[in-house]
């Protein structure tokens, strides 16, 4: 079994993160899943939620992901997201304002997106 896996996190508009990792945790339609080197091949639907990547150098990368797919085979994990942004890119104050606005406008989709962004920042 290999000690690391190659990860590609891609959004519809850009490559978000690529590198070697020891563990990736993501939310799928079947629940949260952790993928480590040597995992069985897998194909799943990504749900909105934070994705946590434990990098090979001991660091942690967190991203807010909104929908998409994940695929794992041959120690390569591809996360193909509709929307994804690294926690370091998220403006917390702006996300809090977006959450309040979504709640006041009763916009469930916008509320979910803002909540995921804030959870990603909290995990980082």
N, C-alpha and C positions, 0 to 999 in steps of 0.2 A: 504494500500500500504506500502511495506517495505521501509525503509530509505536507504538501500544499496543492492547491488547485488554482487554475487560472480563472479569473472572474472578469467578465465584461458587463458593465452596467450601461445600457444605451437607452436614451429617450428618443422620441420620434424626431427631435430636431438636432440631437448632438450625442456624442459619446461623453458620458458623465464620469465614468471611472473605469480603469483597467489595471489589473495587477494580480499579484499572487496573494493568496489568502489561506488561512487554516480553517476558517469557519465563516459561513454566511447564514444569517437568520432572516427569513422573509415571511410575510403573511400571504397565504394562498387561499383559494376558495375552500380548501379542506382544513384550514387552520394554519398555525405557525409551523414552519419547517426549518430545521437546521441542516445545512449541507456541509459535509466535511470531505476531505480527500478520500477517494475510494467508495463514495456513496453509490448506491445502485442508480442506473440511468433513470431519469425523471423528466416529466413534462407536466407543468402546472400552470394554472391561471393565477396571476398576481392580483391581490386585493390591495386597496389603498392602505398604506401603513409604512412605518419606518423599516428600512432594510439596514441591518448591521453587518458590517464586513470586518472580521478580525484579520488584519494583514499579517503577512509572514514575518515582518519586522517587529511585531508586537503592538502595532498601532490599531486604531479603530477608525473606520470610515462609516458614517451614518448618512443615509439619504432618505428623503421623503419621496415615496413612489406612489403613483396613482394609476393603478390598472396596468395590465400587460400580461406577459408570459414569462416563465422561466423554463430553462432546459439544461439538464446536466447529463453529460456523457464524456467518457475518456478524460476525466479530471478537468473538464472545462464547463464552467457555469455561465450561461448567458441569461441576463435579466433584460428583457426587452419591454420597456415601460412606455406607456402613453405619455406620461409626464414624470420627470424625476429631477430632483435638485439636491445637491449635497447640503447637509445641515449647516456647514460653514458659509454657504451662500444665502441662507435664509435670514431676512431682517425680522427679528423677533417682534419688534414693536409693530411693524407693518402687518405681520401675521395675526397679532392680537387684535388689531383694528379690523382686519378682514373677518375674523371670527365674530366679533361683536356685530359688525354690519350684517353678516350672514344670518345671525340669530334674529336680529331685529327685522330683517326682510323675510324671515322664515324660508331661507334658501338652503335646503338640506345638503345639496351637492357642494356648495361653496363652504358651508359649515364643516363638512367632512374634510375637504381639502385643507382648510386652515388648521383644523385640529391635527391632522397628520403632520403638517409642517411644524407645529409647535411641539408635538411629541418627538419628532426627529431632532429638534434642537435640544430638548430635554435629555435625550439619550446620549448625545454627543458629549 
